[in-house]
């Protein structure tokens, strides 16, 4: 049905509210008291209603204003509509995870997926069985744009800043850890900076860079490392370390599983690097979306 705007030109929502109060109270004075208006104002409202609907609507009978058949019909049709409008305008929809059926899109890098999803998916299947997650590959340089374009509802990202509409909530802080395979390199943890710099390295870079902040810090300490392989995917690193005499520095969230699954050794990074923040990002327009906000809180509670 197409809404005809001109049909509503004479209608004021307050008139309809006054009508329902008049219908309930069947008295101009009582309706005026409930509406916090003077009796002349309510009499004027009733006059306007009679003109709009071309019907007397209420007929005085003794001490009461009895509704006409037209008023009975209007009240029967209008009351559920006004109740629904009140709910829509003033009561935020509740999200029941046990009953919800929805698909939400999350953006993240492959290492975040490897770190987070083995915990999140089983927990989500139990808490919200009808909530389906669609994960897309993203990176901290494109997260803000893709959130703005509506390509994803949430991002789990190391991005630290963005436009004003970007909401950001820190999920956890995480250090970097250096890994190698003991059958490829006979090293003893913790590594010193000289040993670290002397090895070949595998590096993950989202923008095809051939150096990183670690190289800057090494240069300040008078060292330089050799990169033998650069990739945009963390997923390749563990397998490569098992076949190459090389080091790779990765988020500590990956280290425990990779050590268990691949038999890798680890060492704290022998450089003064602050732990980085992993944060949940979303567009401000989703702050009133109960499903997105529930998932944000669920991830936060799961990780912490």
Steps between C-alpha positions, in 0.01 A plus 500: 500500500631845404463766769312808376660787683212741437263274694694584817521876460216566743598227745711569809607198704400689812144514370489122482641467850236745625233297323602179679496680836159650428374157402632350825385775736177598317538845655664819375601605853648162591680480164639851555637388838668191351646700211613786727302747290225748572139407423473764223805347328349150512169636371692653211670166431160326494371762258794435266449124523133539410595704196769257386282190531173673408327345798399624848705210648366556856141579600425640845279265697456598862844557652681305227600542137382184328703394190323476167527195276770683301696568820470134600638397161786752513600396850497132407733564203720772649583355841720210382671731250581755771623227735728368225624852427575555868701177513689591184585851614571454869590138569823365352462153363630232733742245361436145613807302389325167551220596260683734261552414135748731331821513298775742599817572308833531681820634347835372622846392393586133473696497825205647692277233347742225605526645850137594567269273303586164661371651825219715362318260267435219755398750768269679256339174386393442858397855592338611171438199274313708241773762463722436198836668455639589160872582524678699232871571467590856592801697617547798732554736206160429342280424803356852538406530133338157491301571815384828349400325176298242693714204393529384861317553827801461731875484455754343732801713422830650612400835344552777757319802355230594256225747410261643759227246430735207569430337836790309655513277806825331601461124514846409631865601490751258357880487470698363207677165525786362292467139380726240332514124454762324715586256220588794276673730750682400817430808708446561870228727634494778584674630188729799525487771237822387330372144454162631386652728236741234372222263385292504186142617555150443364280811513128567457414828329156617385643763266786312337754683714856370516568631851309570819522681833723216621759587235494863612567396859775261391667775298497731804676222694758463222361177350335388180305183430456307178149437371477183296122498448215751525131407488163663579382177669592377846355160412812410297751579774483192726544257213790699358678510835490121512692485171727807516778610739331833571326707764161663483356755741125463543219605739530305825142376461621259232806370684348246740301313235784509248744369755264215585403416141832561325755441777637854477717675755436856615679797648391847610592760244847636593397856418313764696159475331180583687216243482247596236123538544248272334170688481141460390402761243153592375318783331309727734179421312519145640510619861121461511502159330425249780648201314830675424530639851422161653769334289751774593437441870506123455844513336626736769385271781636192322849643460515655846 
